[in-house]
Amino acid sequence: MPEQRVVDADELILRTERQRKFITGAQAMAEAVKRANVDVAIAYPITPQSEVMHLVGDIWAQGYIRDYYRAEEEYGAMSAIAGAVRGGARAFSATSGPGLLRGLEAIASWPGHRIPVVLGVLTRVVNAPLSIQPDNVEISYLLNCGMVVLHAENQQDVFDFTLAGFVISEKVDVYIPVAVCTEGFFVTHAKGYVNITPEELKLPPRDPYKAPVPPTDCEIPPARIQRDAPVQKSNFMSYLIHAVWQQEIWSSNKRAMRYINHYLGGPIEVVNPGAEVFIVASGCAAAQGREAVRYANMEGLNVGLVKVKSIRPFPEKQVREVLSNAKAIIVPEHNIVGWLAKEVKACIPNSDAVIGGPRVYGGMTLPVELIMERVYDAFGIKKSKKVVV
Amino acid sequence: MGLEYVRISPGFERYMPKDYVDLVQYGQFGKEVDIQQLGQFKELVEEHPMCAGCFMAYFIRVFYAALPKPEDTIVIGTAGCARLALSQAAVPFIYGNYGDTNAVASGLKRALKIRFPNKPKDVVVIAGDGGLIDIGFGMTMHSWFRRENFTTIMVDNEVYGNTGGQESGMSPKGVQLKMAPKGKQFEKINAVELAKTAGCVYVAKLSPTNPKRIAKTVRRAVLAAREFGPTFIHAYTSCNIEYSIPTEKVLEDARKREKQDFGFYEWMTDEVKEFFEELERSPQEVKT
């Protein structure tokens, strides 16, 4: 292991010269963790996430991380993460599908406990019949927890979102967890080109005293989130205290946007902003949407892409602005419920322009042809027309 | 450093609440108290909303007075009666989710070890029979298997008191409770043997009839956890409401159970035994 030197977060993320590597999504996540000056990583196996925490374990064995263990199960893992972060450590864990749901009671309480942490969510099927294949329905369960939810399109995003995730989550005016989601297998187990920062540079350590809610370490008067018995009972005081606390969590979530702008170049990426028809997509579906835009443009169809990087906070204003003149909005997704289509519909006045789908799930891939069918529909072109290329 | 954060900044003494000033001036921070002096010093927990005659409240009172280093101790609890008193104490308290105490404590203790390698920071879990042996069973056991350095105290009232009197795994066989309308169908779980098998280095079982003994047991459990590994105390803390024990009969009941199935029991590894023989010969060293 090379001796690592601490550099300023902006320097590391925005300005250091990067090296191009051909690595998997799991490797990209682990490489980001390696540069994040992590104190404690807690692992529990589940396909397809396991690969990430294997690699993080290797990094610990090499000395990049100060403590690491395999927990009893995800509820235990996510609870221990809360303990470590309240003790002032910087922590990391990752999970997938059923594991995420098993840990969800703990995870959903992280924002309220003011736990700044990064959680890798490498999506897979939840629900029966059991399958280990990619499907991102689990992200919908995260949307109402209060945490920041980023959705990575590819290996590069995984690296960038994970590294920036630590910085964003620990900002005093944010101070809530960040989930970095991406599709299992399609991204975690496939290689792509990733520009990564030098191995010998790392983020500054966490300063737990730079916080809206102090750590519980007997060095500083503690915050008692659950203090007085009357507050735990049913009365107007307790309603009020819970209400203002949760309002603050959601305000914190909104305030993450300025750092998403700063470190990730904004919550959305727009290809062909003057388009007539837009594809709005996140994660892997954005990669396929990108291809569909290329196909369409080759055919002379004016199609654009809105890639949504940040699902929470959801970039309502930006999405509304880009889509204000859209004739049709196609939302391809890797899940059956269409959570992204609902998000988009909810924030634009012309919601009937949204074509929910195509949707694939249970492990299916998302062929560009499926998206193109919707594009042709949107332009009133007969379906029988073949896709070029 | 722990003392630093409880100390009142010079000039602020007369603006601080009287209770807090008393706590710093006449309390336990930075000194050792004799449990038999209870009532003659400012205690870490005084007011609490627990039921009249609650023996769990009494046990918790003695527990706080027995802490070897309260200014560097963090208590972790979960849903249940105990947390109503724990959250009122002048010791940092973490109240997480259902049954998560031993997982939270694992993460917390590890973080504190990383950040303060040369300074003891004691972590103590106090939770009920439901929290530790039912809903949190896996996390309780695995924290012991992993040999985490913290103390687990089960305040066993043999019932889910706070949710209205349901059967728990620690209720005695045959007892009729809510969710056990025909009486409990299986035996009380043997938590002490589980703790020994799972790797606790110090295990004790008691009925709180003797404050001096409670204090000694708590102190030993905390110190052994600091030095060697997981420790466990199984304390009988009756629920006088759900088990209909008249307030004036609560102590009598504790004595009866002590004779029946809660006789004082203490077990420790040879290493821990040696440590205490050495330590208790020179009591002055405890605080260092």
Interface residues (C-beta under 8 A of the other chain):
Chain A: D39 V40 I42 R66 D67 Y69 A71 E72 E73 Y75 G76 A77 S79 A80 I81 A82 G83 A84 V85 R86 G87 G88 A89 A91 E105 A106 S109 H113 T216 D217 C218 E219 I220 P221 P222 R224 I225 Q226 R227 D228 A229 P230 Q232
Chain B: M1 G2 E4 Y5 H48 P49 E71 D72 T73 I74 I76 R83 L84 S87 Q88 P92 F93 I94 Y95 G96 N97 Y98 D100 A103 V104 A105 S106 G107 L108 K109 R110 A111 L112 K113 I114 R115 F116 K121 G138 M139 M141 H142 R146
